[in-house]
Amino acid sequence: MEKMKKNKKSIIQENIIKVIKSGGVVVFPTDTVYGIGALPQKEPVAKIYKIKKRDFSKKIIALISDKKILKDLVQESCENMLKIDRILEKYWPGELTVIFRANKNFTHKFDAQMETIGIRIPKNKLALELIEKAGGILLTTSANISGKNAVSRISDLDLKIQRKSDAVVFDEKNENLTGKPSTIVKYEDGKLTLLRQGNILFEEIEKNFEKKEKIKFLNFLEQSITNSKNTIQYPTYKSYKDQQRIIEKFFSQKYFWNPENKS
């Protein structure tokens, strides 16, 4: 097992990257707790589950180094991705995991049954450099035996995890992990659902998500008011039904903006 502390010249030494790219499993700090990760391949992922004694029904998440990588991991409409973009911009990098409908071309590399994929960008320089140098994606879960508590200090890491992993990366002088797992939300059909509460409150996420939709509708109205009488003329769509679908979509939202409401 390789052990590596922070290096002044480069946080991640090349031998650690070689371990990962050869199919190894690595323990490393995120911004929340220590994680154990590997490339999105069947054998390394199976090794993680074996080390943790984790049930295969409990899915693993993807930590990524850049939001641009999302296009290769998820199967979602452009409209829905635009809707969630404000949330991703606000909370990534950070303690928010979003579960998307998975791109099966990606998930089938390591799990043929995986329909959804949890994704986040950690707010930790060491973790981000590790993920980026490994190719931009590390499938990761907390570095603890299943059923036991996740750890935020390397000194608390289970000895069995240390011995069975191929590499351990740590920086004892800068261990400022929060110690609390990330908030998890599911994003499906353009709607958010809370699955696990972390340091980022779901109420806060919802407010930011709804704010985006209000702005979109105001822009829609602004584009629609085209004559001096301020009567609404809707933009050109392929058909009347298409026009009505757009209008009804906005009216169906619980946070629909009412011009008479001054609050």
C-alpha positions as CSV (number, residue, x, y, z in Angstrom):
1,M,0.0,0.0,0.0
2,E,1.3,3.4,-1.0
3,K,1.0,6.2,1.6
4,M,1.4,9.8,0.6
5,K,1.5,13.1,2.5
6,K,1.2,16.5,0.8
7,N,4.1,17.4,-1.3
8,K,5.1,21.1,-1.7
9,K,5.6,21.0,-5.4
10,S,2.6,18.9,-6.3
11,I,-0.1,17.7,-4.1
12,I,-0.5,14.4,-5.9
13,Q,2.6,12.4,-6.7
14,E,2.7,10.5,-10.0
15,N,3.0,7.1,-8.3
16,I,-0.4,7.5,-6.7
17,I,-1.9,8.2,-10.2
18,K,-0.2,5.1,-11.6
19,V,-1.8,3.1,-8.8
20,I,-5.3,4.4,-9.7
21,K,-4.8,4.0,-13.5
22,S,-3.7,0.4,-13.0
23,G,-6.9,-0.4,-11.3
24,G,-6.0,0.4,-7.7
25,V,-8.2,1.7,-4.9
26,V,-7.3,4.9,-3.1
27,V,-8.3,6.5,0.1
28,F,-8.3,10.3,0.1
29,P,-9.9,13.3,1.8
30,T,-12.9,15.1,0.3
31,D,-14.5,18.2,1.8
32,T,-16.8,16.2,4.0
33,V,-15.2,12.8,5.1
34,Y,-12.5,10.5,3.8
35,G,-13.5,8.7,0.7
36,I,-12.4,5.5,-1.0
37,G,-12.4,5.6,-4.8
38,A,-11.4,4.1,-8.0
39,L,-11.8,4.4,-11.8
40,P,-15.2,3.6,-13.3
41,Q,-14.3,0.0,-14.1
42,K,-15.8,-3.3,-12.8
43,E,-12.9,-4.8,-11.0
44,P,-11.8,-1.7,-9.0
45,V,-15.3,-0.9,-8.0
46,A,-15.9,-4.5,-6.9
47,K,-12.8,-4.2,-4.8
48,I,-14.2,-1.1,-3.0
49,Y,-17.4,-3.0,-2.1
50,K,-15.3,-5.9,-0.9
51,I,-13.1,-3.7,1.3
52,K,-16.0,-1.9,2.8
53,K,-18.2,-5.1,3.1
54,R,-20.8,-3.0,1.4
55,D,-24.1,-4.3,-0.1
56,F,-24.0,-4.0,-3.9
57,S,-27.6,-2.7,-3.8
58,K,-26.1,0.5,-2.3
59,K,-24.9,2.5,-5.2
60,I,-21.6,4.4,-5.5
61,I,-21.3,8.0,-6.5
62,A,-19.1,9.8,-9.0
63,L,-16.8,12.6,-7.9
64,I,-15.8,14.7,-10.9
65,S,-13.3,17.5,-11.3
66,D,-15.3,19.7,-13.8
67,K,-19.0,20.2,-14.5
68,K,-18.3,19.7,-18.3
69,I,-17.9,16.0,-17.5
70,L,-21.6,15.8,-16.7
71,K,-22.5,15.3,-20.4
72,D,-20.8,11.9,-20.5
73,L,-22.4,10.7,-17.3
74,V,-26.1,11.7,-17.4
75,Q,-29.0,11.2,-19.7
76,E,-31.2,14.3,-19.4
77,S,-32.9,16.8,-21.7
78,C,-31.2,20.2,-22.4
79,E,-34.2,21.9,-20.8
80,N,-33.8,20.0,-17.5
81,M,-30.1,20.5,-17.5
82,L,-30.6,24.3,-17.9
83,K,-33.1,24.2,-15.0
84,I,-30.6,22.6,-12.6
85,D,-27.6,24.6,-13.8
86,R,-28.2,27.4,-11.3
87,I,-28.0,24.9,-8.4
88,L,-24.8,23.3,-9.7
89,E,-23.2,26.7,-10.2
90,K,-24.1,27.8,-6.6
91,Y,-23.2,24.6,-4.7
92,W,-20.4,23.0,-6.8
93,P,-17.7,22.6,-5.7
94,G,-19.3,21.7,-2.4
95,E,-21.3,19.4,-0.2
96,L,-24.2,18.6,-2.6
97,T,-24.7,15.3,-4.4
98,V,-27.2,15.3,-7.2
99,I,-28.6,12.1,-8.5
100,F,-29.4,12.1,-12.2
101,R,-30.8,9.6,-14.7
102,A,-27.6,7.8,-15.8
103,N,-26.0,7.5,-19.2
104,K,-25.9,3.7,-19.5
105,N,-23.0,3.9,-21.8
106,F,-21.1,5.1,-18.7
107,T,-22.6,3.1,-15.9
108,H,-22.5,-0.2,-17.8
109,K,-18.7,0.0,-17.6
110,F,-19.0,-1.0,-13.9
111,D,-22.7,-1.8,-13.1
112,A,-25.1,-3.1,-15.8
113,Q,-28.1,-2.5,-13.4
114,M,-27.4,1.1,-12.6
115,E,-30.2,3.4,-13.7
116,T,-29.2,6.6,-11.9
117,I,-25.9,8.1,-10.8
118,G,-25.0,10.4,-7.9
119,I,-22.5,13.1,-8.8
120,R,-20.7,16.0,-7.1
121,I,-17.6,18.1,-7.2
122,P,-15.8,18.2,-3.8
123,K,-14.5,21.5,-2.5
124,N,-11.0,20.1,-1.6
125,K,-7.9,21.0,-3.6
126,L,-6.1,17.8,-2.9
127,A,-9.2,15.7,-4.0
128,L,-9.7,17.8,-7.1
129,E,-6.2,17.4,-8.3
130,L,-6.3,13.6,-7.6
131,I,-9.6,13.3,-9.6
132,E,-8.4,15.5,-12.4
133,K,-5.1,13.6,-12.8
134,A,-6.8,10.3,-12.7
135,G,-9.0,11.3,-15.7
136,G,-11.7,13.5,-14.2
137,I,-13.9,10.8,-12.6
138,L,-13.5,8.7,-9.5
139,L,-16.3,6.5,-8.2
140,T,-16.3,7.0,-4.5
141,T,-17.9,6.2,-1.2
142,S,-17.0,7.0,2.4
143,A,-13.8,5.2,3.6
144,N,-15.3,3.1,6.4
145,I,-16.6,-0.4,7.0
146,S,-20.3,-0.5,6.2
147,G,-22.3,0.2,9.3
148,K,-19.6,2.2,11.0
149,N,-19.1,5.9,11.1
150,A,-17.4,7.9,8.3
151,V,-14.2,9.5,9.4
152,S,-12.8,13.1,8.9
153,R,-9.3,12.4,10.4
154,I,-6.8,10.0,9.0
155,S,-6.0,8.9,12.5
156,D,-9.5,7.5,12.8
157,L,-9.3,5.5,9.5
158,D,-10.0,1.8,10.1
159,L,-6.8,-0.3,9.9
160,K,-8.5,-2.8,7.6
161,I,-9.4,-0.1,5.2
162,Q,-5.8,1.1,5.2
163,R,-4.2,-2.3,4.7
164,K,-6.6,-3.4,1.9
165,S,-6.4,-0.2,-0.1
166,D,-3.7,0.3,-2.7
167,A,-3.0,3.9,-1.7
168,V,-3.8,6.3,1.1
169,V,-3.5,10.1,0.5
170,F,-3.7,12.5,3.4
171,D,-2.6,15.9,4.8
172,E,-2.8,15.9,8.6
173,K,-1.9,19.6,8.8
174,N,-4.9,20.7,6.7
175,E,-7.6,18.3,7.8
176,N,-10.5,20.6,7.8
177,L,-13.2,18.2,6.7
178,T,-16.7,18.9,7.9
179,G,-17.2,15.4,9.1
180,K,-20.8,15.3,7.8
181,P,-21.8,13.5,4.6
182,S,-23.1,15.6,1.7
183,T,-26.7,16.6,1.1
184,I,-28.2,14.3,-1.5
185,V,-31.0,15.3,-3.8
186,K,-32.6,13.4,-6.7
187,Y,-33.3,15.3,-9.9
188,E,-36.0,13.7,-12.0
189,D,-38.4,15.1,-14.6
190,G,-37.2,18.6,-13.7
191,K,-38.0,18.3,-10.0
192,L,-35.8,18.0,-6.9
193,T,-36.4,15.5,-4.0
194,L,-34.4,15.3,-0.8
195,L,-32.8,11.9,-0.1
196,R,-30.4,12.9,2.7
197,Q,-29.9,16.1,4.6
198,G,-26.4,17.4,5.1
199,N,-24.9,20.8,5.8
200,I,-26.7,22.4,2.8
201,L,-30.4,22.7,3.7
202,F,-32.9,21.4,1.2
203,E,-35.1,24.5,1.8
204,E,-32.3,26.7,0.6
205,I,-31.7,24.6,-2.5
206,E,-35.5,24.7,-3.3
207,K,-35.5,28.5,-3.0
208,N,-32.6,28.9,-5.4
209,F,-34.2,26.4,-7.8
210,E,-37.6,28.2,-7.8
211,K,-35.9,31.6,-8.2
212,K,-34.5,30.4,-11.5
213,E,-37.9,29.5,-12.7
214,K,-39.4,32.9,-11.8
215,I,-36.7,34.6,-13.7
216,K,-37.3,32.4,-16.7
217,F,-41.0,33.2,-16.7
218,L,-40.4,37.0,-16.3
219,N,-38.1,36.8,-19.3
220,F,-40.8,34.8,-21.2
221,L,-43.4,37.6,-20.5
222,E,-40.9,40.3,-21.5
223,Q,-40.3,38.7,-24.8
224,S,-44.1,38.2,-25.3
225,I,-45.2,41.8,-24.8
226,T,-44.7,43.2,-28.2
227,N,-47.1,46.0,-28.9
228,S,-48.0,49.4,-27.4
229,K,-51.2,48.1,-25.8
230,N,-49.2,45.7,-23.6
231,T,-51.3,42.8,-24.8
232,I,-49.4,39.5,-24.8
233,Q,-48.4,38.0,-28.1
234,Y,-46.7,34.7,-27.6
235,P,-43.5,33.8,-29.5
236,T,-43.9,31.7,-32.6
237,Y,-44.1,27.9,-32.0
238,K,-44.7,25.0,-34.3
239,S,-48.4,24.7,-33.4
240,Y,-51.1,26.2,-31.1
241,K,-50.9,23.1,-28.9
242,D,-47.2,23.7,-28.4
243,Q,-47.9,27.3,-27.5
244,Q,-50.5,26.2,-24.9
245,R,-48.1,23.6,-23.5
246,I,-45.5,26.3,-22.7
247,I,-48.1,28.6,-21.1
248,E,-49.7,25.8,-19.0
249,K,-46.3,24.7,-17.8
250,F,-45.6,28.0,-16.2
251,F,-49.2,28.3,-14.7
252,S,-48.9,24.8,-13.2
253,Q,-45.9,25.7,-11.1
254,K,-46.7,26.4,-7.4
255,Y,-44.3,29.3,-7.5
256,F,-45.9,31.0,-10.5
257,W,-45.2,34.7,-10.4
258,N,-48.3,36.9,-9.9
259,P,-47.9,40.5,-11.0
260,E,-50.4,41.7,-8.4
261,N,-48.4,40.1,-5.6
262,K,-46.0,42.8,-4.3
263,S,-44.2,40.5,-1.8
